[in-house]
Amino acid sequence: MVSVLCFMFLFYFISISVLGTIIFGVGLWLAVDKHSLIALLKLVESERIEQFTQPQVIEQLAYVLLVIGAVMFFMSFLGYLGAMRESRCLLSTYGTFLILLLIAEITAGGLAAFYKDRVRAESKTFLQTTITSYSLGENVDATSLMWNQLMGNFGCCGITDYRDFEASPAWVNGKGNRTIPEACCILKDVAKLVPRDEDCTTNPSDSNSFYKKGCYEVFTEWLIGQRELIIGVIVVGIVHLVLIILAFALCKAFAKYNDMRL
């Protein structure tokens, strides 16, 4: 029984640990040598890929991957070490961390459902802070890229409408005679952000742009309709619960095994 539990436990942990190590390694590579990735990506003739070759975008992505990889590796190593050393203390610590994380996830979901109006207001406020750094051209960063992709693919503009971009000093100083960004227009080429109407950015209207259509409502409606995303969250929750059960089952199995040896 103990060996079966150990095998299942270690299988989960080795999988997560390898994934965490890969993520951390990629993040470290991007952090110390992002120019190599830029050169590699430029070998691929794709306008969509070229948007991700900005140094600012790669640097921000590197930090995100480093944090995710480090957390995954630490948690995996803690569980792996506990199973290999038959340490009930380490396994209990790991299980406790998972329980606290699961409680935090459930609490966050419950609060989001109960205080949905407050959550909507706070999420809009957060989005407003991201749009204040929106920029164009060579100064584009990960946040600006995210907004371009969101607006181009969902057919929307800003959070509530095009006036939200006026909160960005970089946009105000660099927009020239534009009224809206290219991504707010009805596009004939989404990858290159090429407007169907050349006058769209300077003279937006309901027929050539989405300048009055905010992304917040559009994205919220899309998110609610994504069954695959809901299924994915449920699967992650089940795996999370299985790991908690295995951790404490191993603790109990090790305790019985040690009592039998005595």
C-alpha positions as CSV (number, residue, x, y, z in Angstrom):
1,M,0.0,0.0,0.0
2,V,2.8,2.4,1.0
3,S,4.7,1.7,-2.2
4,V,1.6,2.3,-4.4
5,L,0.9,5.6,-2.7
6,C,4.6,6.6,-3.0
7,F,4.6,5.7,-6.7
8,M,1.5,7.8,-7.4
9,F,2.7,10.7,-5.3
10,L,6.2,10.7,-6.9
11,F,4.6,10.5,-10.4
12,Y,2.7,13.7,-9.8
13,F,5.6,15.4,-8.2
14,I,8.2,14.4,-10.9
15,S,5.8,15.7,-13.5
16,I,5.2,19.0,-11.8
17,S,8.9,19.4,-10.8
18,V,10.0,18.8,-14.4
19,L,7.5,21.3,-15.7
20,G,8.5,23.8,-13.0
21,T,12.2,23.4,-13.9
22,I,11.6,23.9,-17.6
23,I,9.5,27.0,-16.9
24,F,12.2,28.4,-14.5
25,G,15.0,27.5,-17.0
26,V,13.2,29.3,-19.9
27,G,12.6,32.3,-17.6
28,L,16.3,32.4,-16.6
29,W,17.4,32.2,-20.2
30,L,15.1,35.0,-21.2
31,A,16.3,37.2,-18.3
32,V,20.0,36.8,-19.1
33,D,20.0,36.4,-22.9
34,K,16.8,37.8,-24.4
35,H,18.6,39.0,-27.5
36,S,19.2,35.3,-28.6
37,L,15.4,34.7,-28.4
38,I,14.8,37.9,-30.4
39,A,17.2,36.7,-33.1
40,L,15.6,33.3,-33.1
41,L,12.0,34.6,-33.4
42,K,13.0,36.9,-36.2
43,L,13.9,33.9,-38.3
44,V,10.2,33.0,-38.3
45,E,8.4,35.1,-40.9
46,S,5.3,36.0,-38.9
47,E,4.0,39.4,-38.0
48,R,2.2,38.0,-35.0
49,I,5.4,36.6,-33.6
50,E,7.3,39.8,-34.4
51,Q,5.1,41.6,-31.9
52,F,6.7,39.6,-29.1
53,T,10.3,40.4,-30.0
54,Q,10.3,43.7,-28.1
55,P,12.9,43.6,-25.3
56,Q,10.5,45.0,-22.8
57,V,7.9,42.3,-23.5
58,I,10.5,39.5,-23.2
59,E,11.9,40.9,-19.9
60,Q,8.5,41.1,-18.3
61,L,7.7,37.6,-19.5
62,A,11.0,36.3,-18.0
63,Y,10.2,37.6,-14.5
64,V,6.7,35.9,-14.6
65,L,8.2,32.6,-15.7
66,L,10.9,32.8,-13.0
67,V,8.4,33.2,-10.3
68,I,6.0,30.5,-11.5
69,G,8.8,28.0,-12.1
70,A,10.4,28.7,-8.7
71,V,7.1,28.2,-6.8
72,M,6.3,25.0,-8.7
73,F,9.8,23.6,-8.2
74,F,9.9,24.4,-4.4
75,M,6.5,22.8,-3.8
76,S,7.4,19.7,-5.8
77,F,10.8,19.4,-4.1
78,L,9.2,19.6,-0.7
79,G,6.7,16.8,-1.4
80,Y,9.4,14.7,-3.2
81,L,11.8,15.0,-0.3
82,G,9.0,14.2,2.2
83,A,8.1,11.0,0.3
84,M,11.7,9.8,-0.2
85,R,12.7,10.4,3.4
86,E,9.4,9.1,4.7
87,S,9.0,12.4,6.6
88,R,5.6,13.0,7.9
89,C,6.6,16.5,8.9
90,L,7.5,17.5,5.3
91,L,4.5,15.8,3.9
92,S,2.2,17.4,6.4
93,T,3.8,20.8,5.6
94,Y,3.3,20.2,1.9
95,G,-0.3,19.1,2.5
96,T,-1.0,22.1,4.7
97,F,0.4,24.5,2.0
98,L,-1.9,22.8,-0.6
99,I,-4.9,23.1,1.8
100,L,-4.2,26.8,2.4
101,L,-3.9,27.4,-1.3
102,L,-7.1,25.5,-2.0
103,I,-8.9,27.4,0.7
104,A,-7.6,30.7,-0.8
105,E,-8.8,29.7,-4.3
106,I,-12.3,28.7,-3.0
107,T,-12.5,31.8,-0.9
108,A,-11.5,34.0,-3.8
109,G,-14.1,32.3,-6.0
110,G,-16.8,32.6,-3.4
111,L,-16.0,36.3,-2.7
112,A,-16.0,37.0,-6.4
113,A,-19.5,35.4,-6.8
114,F,-20.9,37.1,-3.6
115,Y,-19.4,40.5,-4.2
116,K,-19.5,40.4,-8.0
117,D,-20.4,44.1,-8.3
118,R,-17.5,45.0,-6.2
119,V,-15.2,42.6,-8.1
120,R,-16.3,44.2,-11.4
121,A,-15.5,47.7,-10.0
122,E,-12.1,46.6,-8.7
123,S,-11.2,44.7,-11.9
124,K,-12.1,47.8,-13.9
125,T,-9.9,49.9,-11.6
126,F,-7.0,47.4,-12.1
127,L,-7.4,47.5,-15.9
128,Q,-7.4,51.3,-15.7
129,T,-3.9,51.1,-14.1
130,T,-2.6,49.0,-16.9
131,I,-4.0,51.2,-19.7
132,T,-2.1,54.2,-18.2
133,S,1.1,52.7,-19.7
134,Y,-0.3,52.0,-23.1
135,S,2.1,53.0,-25.9
136,L,2.8,52.6,-29.6
137,G,5.8,51.9,-31.8
138,E,9.2,51.0,-30.4
139,N,8.1,51.7,-26.8
140,V,5.5,48.9,-26.8
141,D,5.6,46.7,-23.7
142,A,3.8,43.5,-22.6
143,T,0.9,45.5,-21.3
144,S,0.4,47.5,-24.6
145,L,0.8,44.2,-26.5
146,M,-1.9,42.6,-24.4
147,W,-4.2,45.5,-25.1
148,N,-3.6,45.4,-28.8
149,Q,-4.2,41.6,-29.0
150,L,-7.4,42.0,-26.8
151,M,-8.8,44.8,-28.9
152,G,-7.8,43.4,-32.3
153,N,-9.3,39.9,-31.6
154,F,-12.4,40.9,-29.6
155,G,-13.4,44.0,-31.6
156,C,-13.4,46.5,-28.8
157,C,-11.6,49.6,-27.6
158,G,-10.3,50.5,-24.2
159,I,-12.1,49.5,-21.0
160,T,-15.3,51.5,-21.5
161,D,-14.5,53.3,-24.7
162,Y,-11.7,55.0,-26.6
163,R,-11.4,57.8,-24.1
164,D,-9.7,55.5,-21.6
165,F,-6.4,55.9,-23.5
166,E,-6.2,59.6,-22.6
167,A,-5.0,58.4,-19.2
168,S,-1.8,57.2,-20.8
169,P,0.9,59.9,-21.1
170,A,2.8,57.8,-23.6
171,W,-0.3,57.6,-25.8
172,V,-1.1,61.2,-25.5
173,N,2.5,62.3,-26.4
174,G,2.9,59.8,-29.2
175,K,-0.5,59.5,-30.9
176,G,0.0,62.4,-33.3
177,N,-3.3,63.1,-35.0
178,R,-4.8,59.8,-34.0
179,T,-8.0,59.6,-32.0
180,I,-7.9,55.9,-31.4
181,P,-5.2,53.2,-31.8
182,E,-5.2,51.0,-34.9
183,A,-6.3,48.0,-32.8
184,C,-9.6,49.8,-32.1
185,C,-10.5,49.8,-35.8
186,I,-12.3,47.2,-37.9
187,L,-9.2,45.4,-39.2
188,K,-8.5,43.8,-42.5
189,D,-5.4,42.1,-41.0
190,V,-5.5,41.4,-37.3
191,A,-1.9,40.2,-37.1
192,K,-0.5,43.4,-38.5
193,L,-3.2,45.6,-37.0
194,V,-4.0,47.1,-40.4
195,P,-7.4,49.0,-40.4
196,R,-9.9,48.4,-43.2
197,D,-10.5,52.1,-43.4
198,E,-7.3,54.2,-43.6
199,D,-9.0,57.2,-41.9
200,C,-10.2,55.1,-39.0
201,T,-7.6,56.2,-36.5
202,T,-8.2,59.9,-37.2
203,N,-11.9,59.9,-37.9
204,P,-13.4,56.9,-36.0
205,S,-17.1,56.1,-36.5
206,D,-19.5,53.2,-35.8
207,S,-19.0,51.9,-39.4
208,N,-15.2,51.7,-39.3
209,S,-14.2,51.1,-35.7
210,F,-15.3,49.8,-32.3
211,Y,-14.3,53.0,-30.6
212,K,-17.5,53.1,-28.4
213,K,-17.4,49.4,-27.5
214,G,-15.5,48.7,-24.3
215,C,-13.4,45.6,-23.9
216,Y,-14.5,44.9,-20.3
217,E,-18.0,43.9,-21.2
218,V,-17.0,42.1,-24.3
219,F,-14.3,40.0,-22.6
220,T,-16.6,39.3,-19.6
221,E,-19.3,37.9,-21.9
222,W,-16.8,35.8,-23.7
223,L,-15.3,34.4,-20.5
224,I,-18.7,33.4,-19.2
225,G,-19.3,31.4,-22.4
226,Q,-16.0,29.4,-22.2
227,R,-17.0,25.9,-21.1
228,E,-13.4,24.6,-21.8
229,L,-12.0,27.1,-19.3
230,I,-14.5,26.0,-16.6
231,I,-13.6,22.4,-17.2
232,G,-9.9,23.2,-17.0
233,V,-10.4,24.9,-13.6
234,I,-12.4,21.9,-12.3
235,V,-9.6,19.5,-13.5
236,V,-6.9,21.6,-11.8
237,G,-9.0,21.6,-8.6
238,I,-9.4,17.8,-8.7
239,V,-5.7,17.3,-9.2
240,H,-5.1,19.7,-6.3
241,L,-7.4,17.7,-4.1
242,V,-5.8,14.4,-5.1
243,L,-2.4,15.6,-4.1
244,I,-3.7,16.7,-0.7
245,I,-5.3,13.3,-0.2
246,L,-2.1,11.5,-1.3
247,A,0.1,13.6,1.0
248,F,-1.9,12.9,4.1
249,A,-2.5,9.2,3.1
250,L,1.2,8.8,2.9
251,C,1.7,10.4,6.3
252,K,-0.8,7.9,7.8
253,A,0.8,5.0,5.9
254,F,4.3,5.9,7.1
255,A,3.0,6.1,10.6
256,K,1.5,2.6,10.5
257,Y,4.6,1.3,8.8
258,N,6.9,2.7,11.4
259,D,4.7,1.3,14.2
260,M,4.8,-2.2,12.6
261,R,8.6,-2.1,12.5
262,L,8.8,-1.2,16.1
